[in-house]
């Protein structure tokens, strides 16, 4: 098994798009999870890229009901290994020049990921 790599290509019309490579080597699309505030986002599509074997196109429709004033951070995970592949933020409302809230939100999400990994490690080593 090779490590997955996800590269953002664009956000257009409320859809985050990226290219996923790596995985099982079986030709099957790897399973990815997307979370917002530690809750799963169900609007994820992974399709094979017919022009590049071993790669997949990822489209994540950003649910309008998750958008509100401020910074919203979405995390993209490898469902099998629970490794974080990518993250993206959406800023709405008043312009937030030089605002650290996006970075703080990302740090909180990564801290939650570390807590889950630490708890899993403790359970596995007991």
ROTORTOR-941836 format. One line per field, with one value per residue: residue number from 1; residue in three letters; x, y, z of N, C-alpha, C, CB in turn. Coordinates in steps of 0.05 Angstrom, whole numbers, plus 5000, padded with zeros to 4 digits. Atoms other than C-alpha are relative to their C-alpha. Glycine has a CB too. Layout:
<sites>
resi: [NUM,...]
resn: [ALA,...]
n.xx: [X,...]
n.yy: [Y,...]
n.zz: [Z,...]
ca.xx: [X,...]
ca.yy: [Y,...]
ca.zz: [Z,...]
c.xx: [X,...]
c.yy: [Y,...]
c.zz: [Z,...]
cb.xx: [X,...]
cb.yy: [Y,...]
cb.zz: [Z,...]
</sites>
This chain:
<sites>
resi: [1,2,3,4,5,6,7,8,9,10,11,12,13,14,15,16,17,18,19,20,21,22,23,24,25,26,27,28,29,30,31,32,33,34,35,36,37,38,39,40,41,42,43,44,45,46,47,48,49,50,51,52,53,54,55,56,57,58,59,60,61,62,63,64,65,66,67,68,69,70,71,72,73,74,75,76,77,78,79,80,81,82,83,84,85,86,87,88,89,90,91,92,93,94,95,96,97,98,99,100,101,102,103,104,105,106,107,108,109,110,111,112,113,114,115,116,117,118,119,120,121,122,123,124,125,126]
resn: [UNK,UNK,UNK,UNK,UNK,UNK,UNK,UNK,UNK,UNK,UNK,UNK,UNK,UNK,UNK,UNK,UNK,UNK,UNK,UNK,UNK,UNK,UNK,UNK,UNK,UNK,UNK,UNK,UNK,UNK,UNK,UNK,UNK,UNK,UNK,UNK,UNK,UNK,UNK,UNK,UNK,UNK,UNK,UNK,UNK,UNK,UNK,UNK,UNK,UNK,UNK,UNK,UNK,UNK,UNK,UNK,UNK,UNK,UNK,UNK,UNK,UNK,UNK,UNK,UNK,UNK,UNK,UNK,UNK,UNK,UNK,UNK,UNK,UNK,UNK,UNK,UNK,UNK,UNK,UNK,UNK,UNK,UNK,UNK,UNK,UNK,UNK,UNK,UNK,UNK,UNK,UNK,UNK,UNK,UNK,UNK,UNK,UNK,UNK,UNK,UNK,UNK,UNK,UNK,UNK,UNK,UNK,UNK,UNK,UNK,UNK,UNK,UNK,UNK,UNK,UNK,UNK,UNK,UNK,UNK,UNK,UNK,UNK,UNK,UNK,UNK]
n.xx: [5017,4985,5013,5016,4993,5022,4992,5023,4998,5015,5027,5017,5029,5005,4989,4971,4991,4972,4991,4991,4983,4991,5022,4998,4989,5020,5017,5024,4997,4997,5022,4992,5020,4998,5013,5003,5006,4999,5023,4995,5013,5008,5001,4974,4999,4974,5003,4974,4992,4996,4975,4977,5005,4990,5009,5029,5009,5016,5017,5014,5020,5001,5028,5006,5009,4976,4987,5011,4979,4975,4982,5009,4978,5007,4977,5003,4985,5000,5019,4987,4978,5007,4980,5011,4990,5002,5020,5006,5017,5017,5004,5023,5007,4983,4972,4983,4972,4980,5015,4988,5021,4998,4978,5008,5020,4985,4985,5019,5007,4977,4998,5020,4989,4979,5013,5011,4977,4989,5018,4999,4974,5002,5017,4986,4977,5008]
n.yy: [4976,4975,4978,4983,4972,4985,4973,4983,4988,4976,4999,4986,5004,5014,5027,5002,5021,5007,5025,5020,5020,5019,5018,5029,5012,5019,4986,4991,4973,4999,4987,4977,4987,4971,4992,4971,5000,5028,5014,5007,4987,5023,4993,5006,5019,5008,5014,5006,4982,5017,4991,5006,5023,4999,4975,4997,4973,4997,4977,4997,4979,4987,4997,4972,4998,5000,4974,4978,4980,5009,5019,5028,5017,5027,5018,5023,5022,5027,5014,5024,4995,4976,4979,4976,4996,4973,4984,4975,4982,4982,4976,4985,4977,4977,5006,5006,4995,5008,5014,5026,5020,5024,5016,5011,5021,5023,5011,5015,5025,5018,5009,5022,5023,5011,5012,5026,5018,5007,5019,5026,5012,5010,5024,5021,5009,5010]
n.zz: [5000,5001,4987,5017,5003,5010,5008,5007,5026,5000,4990,5019,4997,4975,5000,4997,5018,4997,5013,4980,5011,4981,4991,4998,5024,5010,5018,4986,4989,4971,4986,4985,4983,4997,4975,4993,4971,4992,5010,5028,5023,5017,5028,5011,5023,5009,5025,5013,5022,5023,5013,4984,4984,4972,4988,4998,4997,4975,5000,4974,5001,4974,4993,4992,4972,4982,5003,4984,4997,4987,5014,4999,5008,5008,5000,5017,4987,5010,4982,4990,4981,4985,5004,5013,5026,5009,4986,5014,4984,5014,4984,5009,4984,5001,5007,4977,5007,4980,4978,4993,4992,5017,4989,4974,5006,5011,4977,4983,5014,4999,4973,4998,5014,4982,4977,5009,5005,4974,4987,5014,4993,4973,5000,5013,4985,4973]
ca.xx: [5000,5026,5011,4956,4969,4915,4928,4876,4862,4808,4743,4689,4613,4617,4655,4725,4764,4829,4869,4882,4940,4970,4929,4918,4943,4880,4848,4794,4782,4809,4757,4763,4726,4711,4695,4672,4672,4687,4623,4624,4607,4568,4577,4641,4653,4715,4720,4776,4815,4812,4873,4919,4915,4923,4893,4824,4786,4756,4698,4670,4606,4609,4541,4510,4480,4552,4570,4560,4598,4670,4719,4696,4750,4741,4789,4799,4822,4843,4786,4831,4891,4857,4915,4898,4906,4886,4846,4811,4777,4720,4715,4648,4619,4660,4730,4780,4846,4906,4858,4888,4821,4831,4898,4869,4811,4860,4903,4842,4823,4894,4894,4830,4864,4924,4878,4843,4910,4936,4874,4877,4951,4935,4880,4925,4984,4944]
ca.yy: [5000,5069,5133,5176,5245,5297,5361,5417,5440,5492,5514,5532,5540,5515,5452,5438,5397,5359,5301,5239,5192,5131,5079,5005,4993,4952,5004,5015,5087,5100,5119,5189,5226,5300,5331,5400,5413,5339,5320,5282,5317,5271,5308,5274,5241,5203,5182,5150,5196,5163,5204,5183,5112,5107,5176,5198,5263,5286,5333,5359,5399,5450,5445,5515,5500,5494,5565,5623,5686,5673,5618,5547,5493,5427,5369,5313,5246,5178,5135,5074,5104,5166,5208,5280,5290,5362,5419,5480,5540,5582,5654,5689,5753,5814,5816,5786,5819,5790,5747,5688,5654,5608,5585,5576,5535,5491,5482,5461,5410,5382,5379,5337,5291,5283,5268,5213,5183,5185,5152,5098,5087,5080,5029,4989,4986,4966]
ca.zz: [5000,4982,5018,4990,4964,4952,4914,4909,4838,4850,4883,4834,4842,4914,4897,4922,4871,4876,4849,4892,4878,4912,4949,4946,4875,4861,4817,4869,4891,4961,5012,5039,5094,5099,5166,5189,5264,5273,5237,5170,5105,5059,4993,4970,4902,4882,4809,4769,4723,4655,4631,4687,4714,4790,4802,4821,4816,4883,4886,4952,4947,5004,5038,5042,5111,5139,5117,5165,5183,5200,5182,5167,5163,5127,5136,5086,5114,5089,5117,5125,5161,5189,5162,5144,5070,5061,5092,5065,5096,5073,5099,5096,5122,5138,5107,5155,5137,5174,5216,5253,5265,5205,5232,5301,5273,5235,5298,5338,5284,5283,5359,5356,5306,5353,5412,5372,5350,5422,5449,5395,5411,5486,5472,5425,5473,5535]
c.xx: [5018,4984,4984,5010,4977,5009,4975,5005,4985,4975,4984,4971,4994,5010,5030,5008,5029,5006,5013,5018,5010,4978,5007,5014,4981,4983,4974,5006,5004,4976,5011,4976,5005,4985,5000,4991,4997,4975,5004,4983,4994,5002,5027,4998,5029,4997,5027,5005,5008,5026,5025,4994,5013,4994,4970,4994,4981,4985,4984,4982,4999,4971,4994,4992,5024,5014,4985,5023,5024,5015,4989,5023,4990,5025,4994,5019,5000,4984,5014,5020,4994,5022,4986,5014,5002,4980,4995,4981,4984,4994,4976,4994,5019,5029,5017,5029,5018,4987,5013,4979,5001,5022,4993,4980,5014,5016,4982,4993,5023,5004,4980,5010,5022,4988,4989,5022,5012,4982,5000,5026,4998,4984,5016,5024,4993,4997]
c.yy: [5025,5022,5017,5028,5014,5028,5016,5011,5027,4998,5016,4992,4983,4972,5001,4977,4995,4974,4983,4980,4982,4980,4971,4987,4980,5012,5010,5028,4998,5014,5024,5011,5030,5007,5031,5000,4972,4984,4993,5016,4979,5006,4997,4980,4995,4983,4996,5020,4983,5008,4992,4977,5003,5027,5003,5030,5001,5026,5000,5024,5012,5005,5029,5003,5000,5027,5021,5020,4988,4980,4972,4983,4972,4984,4976,4978,4975,4983,4975,5005,5023,5022,5024,5004,5029,5015,5024,5016,5017,5023,5014,5023,5023,4991,4997,5003,4993,4987,4973,4979,4975,4982,4987,4977,4975,4987,4984,4973,4980,4989,4977,4975,4987,4986,4973,4980,4991,4980,4972,4986,4988,4974,4976,4989,4989,4970]
c.zz: [5000,5014,4980,5000,4987,4995,4990,4972,4999,5017,4980,5005,5025,5002,5001,4982,5004,4986,5021,4986,5022,5006,4998,4976,4987,4979,5013,5011,5030,5013,5016,5016,5000,5025,5002,5029,5010,4992,4970,4980,4980,4970,4987,4977,4991,4975,4987,4978,4977,4985,5015,5019,5028,5013,4999,5003,5025,4997,5027,4997,5028,5007,5009,5029,5019,4999,5017,5003,5014,4983,5005,4989,4995,4999,4983,5010,4982,5019,5012,5022,5019,4999,4987,4973,4992,5018,4983,5018,4982,5019,4989,5019,4996,4993,5025,4994,5024,5025,5005,5007,4983,5009,5026,4996,4990,5023,5018,4987,5001,5029,5005,4987,5017,5024,4992,4995,5026,5014,4987,5007,5029,5001,4988,5016,5028,4999]
cb.xx: [4981,5007,5021,4971,5026,4975,5021,4996,4990,4992,4999,5008,4989,4971,4990,5008,4995,5007,5021,4977,5023,5010,4976,4974,5026,4983,4993,4992,4975,5027,4985,5011,5000,4989,5014,4980,4975,5003,4974,4993,5018,4972,4991,5019,4983,5016,4981,4999,5025,4977,4999,5009,5011,5029,5014,4988,4984,5019,4980,5020,4972,5017,4992,4978,4981,5019,5001,4989,4989,4994,5029,4973,5022,4985,5007,5007,4987,5030,4976,5012,5025,4994,5023,5004,4984,4990,5009,4988,5017,4973,5025,4975,5000,5000,5011,4994,5004,5015,4970,5019,4972,5005,5025,4987,4979,5019,5014,4974,4993,5025,4995,4973,5012,5019,4978,4984,5021,5005,4971,4998,5022,4988,4974,5010,5019,4974]
cb.yy: [5000,5008,5017,4999,5004,4999,4999,5023,4981,5009,5012,4994,4985,5001,4984,4995,5007,4997,5006,4987,5012,5013,5005,4988,4986,4989,4981,4981,5017,5014,4980,5022,4988,5015,4988,5015,5017,4998,5017,4970,5024,4993,5029,4988,5012,4984,5015,4971,5019,5002,5029,5025,4974,4996,5024,4985,5011,5000,5001,5003,4991,5026,4981,5010,4977,4978,5008,4990,5024,4988,5003,4995,5000,5000,4991,5008,4993,4988,4992,4984,5005,4993,4990,5025,4985,5002,5007,4995,5017,4986,5018,4981,4992,5015,5022,4971,5029,5025,4998,5003,5013,5008,5017,5022,5010,5009,5022,5016,5006,5014,5023,5009,5008,5022,5018,5004,5014,5025,5011,5004,5021,5021,5005,5010,5022,5012]
cb.zz: [5024,4971,5015,5009,4983,5019,4977,5020,4979,4971,5030,4971,4976,5006,4975,5030,4971,5030,4976,5015,4984,5026,4983,5003,5006,5022,4977,5022,4993,5008,5019,4981,5029,4975,5024,4980,5005,5030,5003,4996,4989,5006,4997,5022,4976,5022,4980,4988,5010,4981,4995,5017,4987,5001,4986,5024,4975,5025,4976,5024,4990,5000,5022,4982,5006,4992,4971,5028,5016,5027,5010,4985,5021,4972,5029,4969,5027,4996,4984,4977,4985,5029,4982,5019,4980,4970,5029,4972,5019,4991,5001,4998,5029,5027,4981,5011,4992,5010,4993,5023,4997,4971,5003,5017,4980,4978,5016,5004,4971,4990,5020,4987,4972,5009,5011,4973,4982,5017,5000,4970,4998,5018,4984,4973,5003,5009]
</sites>
